[in-house]
């Protein structure tokens, strides 16, 4: 890091004469305009697949070839890898090392300033940077110092507290507002959280500790409280470039404005239509307000797409054209021919899963490799049923984003109740249940587990033994569990009914064990839709205990040949020949939780746009017309508002069943 941020030594003189690169030949007209526009504020709206990185790389090369000293250039990206790759590519273009260009993340740049100039605001060069685990340990230490004693589920766990403190910084929101909006279950503890937050900040300050978010806060403080330093850094960084500007938060946008104070030579590159990370603090208004923050800003639009066929772009252009606020653009391509996107309407969720498998098989028959196919979804739990179906059909896949279905604690906990009902000698599931029951300690659990191998052991004996505990608290703790397990023994109950009974028992436990219980409860409720198609409990449990997805790639001769399952957030920046978007249904995509707030609904639209623009040649959207809801029972779905009622010239709509 020190190499990037210390004052550079003067290198060789800039090249004289004509540029070595024929920029006009290497770039399209819009890219050429962006690359050669060297002064003043410039906003490059880079549509999906329009060569954004190429534009930044060539502009780096162009600036240096025009005689700009590398040490006067600052390249801000969201990963260190991105900046290193751009600098490497630009260096190869002009056959000259560019290590004197300052390139890196906002956090890394601020970290460098604080190491060099932190003494101005009270930090010596030996300050300690805390990682998230360190932050959690510090929160626990201070929580104990305040003697905060509340029952489980009534006060956030330490990592949740860290998340809350971080969100306050990155989303630039008051703590009371943030808790009320995002953590309503802890609204009664807002005052205590504010006290803890004050103590947390005071402790860091006294002990020369900084967390990740402090880097931005204190970096801004350096610039705002020390004008001479701000002017020095602004004059040093005469040319500033920012990648993925739509993903910046308020603090990062403010840092850019401060750094450009002496010259306004700022080029930010991004796509308002791909602003989908508000949950991390990204602020959509940054890219929309850039012309206001930098009066006279020149806006350049990259609209030629090098990824998708025109039929796919016609659809995505129509989807984003309905956005309430946007930079109007119309993506086009030289790949004029290609199949129309298809909307597949299935009967049930499992029919949707089988349809996806059938589409994948047909794509393979047409010569598309499995590695060039992706199934994308709004939320991680949307793929649960599909994962089971893929395992059944021996289609290898890897999942990115969210958690793997059978690896999450709340899924394992809920299923443990059914496993014990199906096999009373299941020691692993019994152990999970006993850990959840209040009043049952480790010794009692070990004594109980030792009885599982006795010949006369039965569920009735187990429940009787648990009910005979000397401790009144233990008896009270296992009584509801015993009642549930007794109910689950009824052979006339369907798997869905049994799971619903178990969920009713487990729901209050989830609320005390997990701070993000609203999300986990949605996962568990979706599990009910999977059980609805099973008649036998054993079949349901057996399907869920097949070989874990992570090892399924071993089923193929080529370990690299697998289907990609991914949340849309994890798929941004990637592309495949064929993309299948599942659960394109109203209430799922857009999420029902987004319908109450206009800005969230607009971000859902951008998510759909991002998902659809990942496809090169084939694009399918699917949804089931019938699904199961725990509270409403059988429900009927309609297609997502983002694609509903589009003309057949843009989207072919088919009502199909597996085998069509």
Secondary structure, DSSP 8 states (H G I E B T S, - for coil): -HHHHS-----S----SS-SS-HHHHS-HHHHHHHH--SS-EEEEE-TTS-HHHHHHHHHHHHHHTT--GGGEEEEESSHHHHHHHHHHHHHHHTS--TTSEEEEHHHHHHHHHHHHGGGGT--TT-EE--HHHHHHHHHHHHHHTT----TTSS--HHHHHHHHHHHHHTT--HHHHHHHH-GGGGGGHHHHHHHHHHHHHHHHHTTEE-HHHHHHHHHHHHHH-HHHHHHHHHH--EEEESSGGG--HHHHHHHHHHTTTT--EEEEE-GGG---GGGT--HHHHHSHHHHSTT-EEEEE-B-SSS-HHHHHHHHHHHHT-SS------B-S------EEEEEESSHHHHHHHHHHHHHHHHHTT--GGGEEEEESSGGGGHHHHHHHHHTT--EEEESS--GGGSHHHHHHHHHHHHHH-TT-HHHHHHHHHHSTT--HHHHHHHHHGGGSTT--HHHHHHHHHT-S-HHHHHHHHHHHHHHHHHT-TTS-HHHHHHHHHHHHHHHHHHH-TTHHHHHHHHHHHHHHHTT-S-HHHHHHHHTSS-GGGGGGGSSSTT--EEEEEHHHHTT--EEEEEE---BTBBTTBGGGTT-HHHHHHHHHHHHHHHTTEEEEEEEEEESEEEETTTEEEE--B-TTTTT--TTTEEEEE--TT-
